[in-house]
């Protein structure tokens, strides 16, 4: 009987959240009565109303659908749209949290990386935010040979030296442990920016289930 009563209370709270709290929060974001400045203030606004962060995907989806509906039904361009910065904050918060969960899972999977996490974090950020590829030792050596052919012997020798002393273009403190951690990171992380972003996209889709609501969806395709 006690369990049944508790289940009834939990169900009632869920209904109250979805039918009253969430719609009011979404309307507040659209009419600017709630104006978060960053991810922290957005989370504080949600927690202050008893809204769990896992509803970020649902909130983003509702904002997108209501904006599209208002755009279709609006007359002479007079319709309410969610501020673009609010959509970006929601997007960044989901991506940041999924990156944290992904990195944490990889850190827990390897004792070597836990001993020297610096090279792993540097590799992850380089692939995620870099130009799309990470130079390996062989690639850096080839670049050095090409520089020699062009007559720039100094640049060629420098790149060749860097390739030998710091594989994968790593410029941190070089120790046997850090080099081993870097080798492990090379094996477990995606090798290209596109592959890593697809992995993050899968994490966002699994955790938050956004549907056609964020600009990042268009950039990933």
C-alpha positions in Angstrom: 0.0 0.0 0.0 2.8 2.4 0.9 4.5 1.6 -2.4 1.3 2.2 -4.3 0.9 5.6 -2.6 4.5 6.6 -3.4 4.1 5.6 -7.1 0.9 7.7 -7.2 2.8 10.7 -5.8 5.7 10.3 -8.2 3.3 10.0 -11.1 1.4 13.1 -10.0 4.7 15.0 -9.8 5.7 13.9 -13.3 2.4 15.0 -14.7 2.7 18.4 -12.9 6.2 18.9 -14.2 5.3 18.1 -17.8 2.0 19.8 -18.0 2.7 23.0 -16.0 6.3 23.6 -15.0 8.0 22.7 -18.3 5.5 24.7 -20.6 5.8 27.7 -18.3 9.6 27.5 -18.4 9.6 27.2 -22.2 7.3 30.1 -22.6 9.6 32.1 -20.3 12.5 31.4 -22.6 10.6 32.4 -25.6 9.2 35.7 -24.2 12.5 36.5 -22.6 11.2 36.6 -19.0 13.8 34.0 -18.4 17.1 35.0 -20.0 20.1 32.8 -19.1 23.5 34.3 -19.8 25.4 31.0 -19.8 25.1 27.3 -19.1 25.4 27.8 -15.4 22.6 30.3 -15.1 20.5 28.1 -17.4 21.0 25.1 -15.1 20.3 27.2 -12.0 17.0 28.3 -13.6 16.1 24.8 -14.3 17.1 23.4 -10.9 15.2 26.3 -9.2 12.0 25.0 -10.8 12.7 21.3 -10.1 13.6 20.5 -13.8 16.3 17.9 -14.3 19.0 18.6 -16.8 18.0 15.6 -18.9 15.0 17.6 -20.1 17.4 19.9 -22.1 16.7 18.0 -25.3 12.9 18.2 -24.8 13.1 21.9 -24.1 15.2 22.5 -27.2 12.8 20.5 -29.3 9.7 22.3 -28.0 11.4 25.7 -28.6 12.2 24.7 -32.2 8.7 23.4 -32.9 6.9 26.4 -31.3 9.2 28.9 -33.2 8.4 27.1 -36.5 4.7 27.1 -35.8 4.8 30.8 -34.9 6.7 31.6 -38.1 4.1 29.8 -40.2 1.2 31.4 -38.5 2.7 34.9 -38.1 1.5 37.8 -40.2 3.9 40.3 -41.8 6.8 39.0 -39.8 5.2 39.7 -36.5 5.8 36.6 -34.4 7.7 35.6 -31.3 11.0 33.7 -31.7 13.3 32.3 -29.0 16.5 34.3 -28.7 19.3 32.7 -30.7 21.7 33.0 -27.8 19.3 30.9 -25.7 19.4 28.1 -28.3 23.2 28.3 -28.4 23.4 28.0 -24.6 21.2 24.9 -24.6 23.3 23.4 -27.4 26.6 24.1 -25.7 25.4 22.7 -22.4 24.3 19.4 -24.0 27.6 19.1 -25.9 29.7 20.0 -22.9 28.1 17.5 -20.6 28.4 14.7 -23.2 32.1 15.5 -23.8 32.6 15.3 -20.0 30.8 11.9 -19.8 32.8 10.6 -22.8 36.1 11.7 -21.5 35.4 10.4 -18.0 34.5 7.0 -19.4 37.8 6.8 -21.3 39.7 7.9 -18.2 38.2 5.2 -16.1 39.0 2.6 -18.8 42.8 3.0 -18.6 45.1 3.1 -15.6 47.8 4.5 -17.7 45.8 7.5 -18.7 44.7 8.0 -15.1 48.4 8.3 -14.2 49.1 10.9 -16.9 45.8 12.4 -18.1 47.5 15.5 -19.6 48.5 14.0 -23.0 45.1 12.4 -23.3 43.2 15.6 -22.7 45.5 17.5 -25.1 44.9 14.9 -27.8 41.1 15.0 -27.2 40.9 18.8 -27.4 43.3 18.8 -30.4 41.0 16.5 -32.4 37.8 18.1 -31.2 38.7 21.7 -31.8 41.6 21.4 -34.2 41.7 21.5 -38.0 40.5 18.0 -38.4 43.6 15.8 -38.2 46.5 15.3 -35.8 50.0 14.9 -37.2 51.6 11.6 -36.4 55.4 11.2 -36.1 55.6 9.8 -39.6 53.6 12.7 -41.1 55.8 15.2 -39.3 58.9 13.4 -40.6 57.6 13.5 -44.1 56.9 17.3 -43.7 60.5 17.7 -42.7 61.7 15.9 -45.8 59.6 18.0 -48.0 61.0 21.1 -46.4 64.5 19.9 -47.1 63.6 19.4 -50.8 62.5 23.0 -51.0 65.8 24.2 -49.6 64.6 25.1 -46.1 66.9 22.8 -44.3 66.5 24.5 -41.0 62.8 24.0 -41.0 63.1 20.4 -42.1 65.6 19.5 -39.4 63.4 21.2 -36.7 60.3 19.3 -37.8 62.2 16.1 -37.9 63.6 16.7 -34.5 60.1 17.4 -33.1 58.8 14.2 -34.7 61.4 12.1 -32.9 61.2 13.8 -29.5 57.4 14.5 -29.4 55.2 12.0 -31.3 51.8 13.2 -32.5 52.9 16.8 -32.2 52.7 16.8 -28.4 54.5 19.7 -26.8 53.9 18.9 -23.1 56.4 17.5 -20.6 57.9 14.4 -22.1 58.3 11.4 -19.7 58.0 7.7 -20.3 54.6 7.7 -18.7 53.3 10.6 -20.7 54.5 9.1 -24.0 52.8 5.8 -23.1 49.6 7.6 -22.2 49.8 9.5 -25.5 50.2 6.2 -27.3 47.1 4.8 -25.5 45.1 8.0 -26.4 46.2 7.6 -30.0 44.6 4.1 -30.0 41.3 4.8 -28.2 40.3 8.2 -29.5 38.9 8.8 -33.0 41.6 9.9 -35.4 39.6 12.7 -37.2 37.5 15.6 -36.1 34.5 14.3 -38.0 34.6 10.9 -36.4 34.9 12.4 -32.9 32.0 14.8 -33.5 29.9 11.9 -34.7 30.7 10.2 -31.4 29.6 13.3 -29.5 26.5 13.5 -31.6 25.6 10.0 -30.7 26.1 10.8 -27.0 23.8 13.9 -27.3 21.2 11.9 -29.1 21.3 9.1 -26.5 21.2 11.3 -23.4 19.0 14.2 -24.4 17.1 13.0 -27.5 16.9 16.4 -29.3 14.9 16.3 -32.5 15.8 18.8 -35.3 16.1 21.5 -32.7 19.7 22.7 -32.7 22.1 24.3 -35.1 24.7 21.6 -34.4 22.5 19.0 -36.1 22.9 20.9 -39.4 26.7 21.2 -38.9 27.1 17.5 -38.2 25.3 16.3 -41.3 
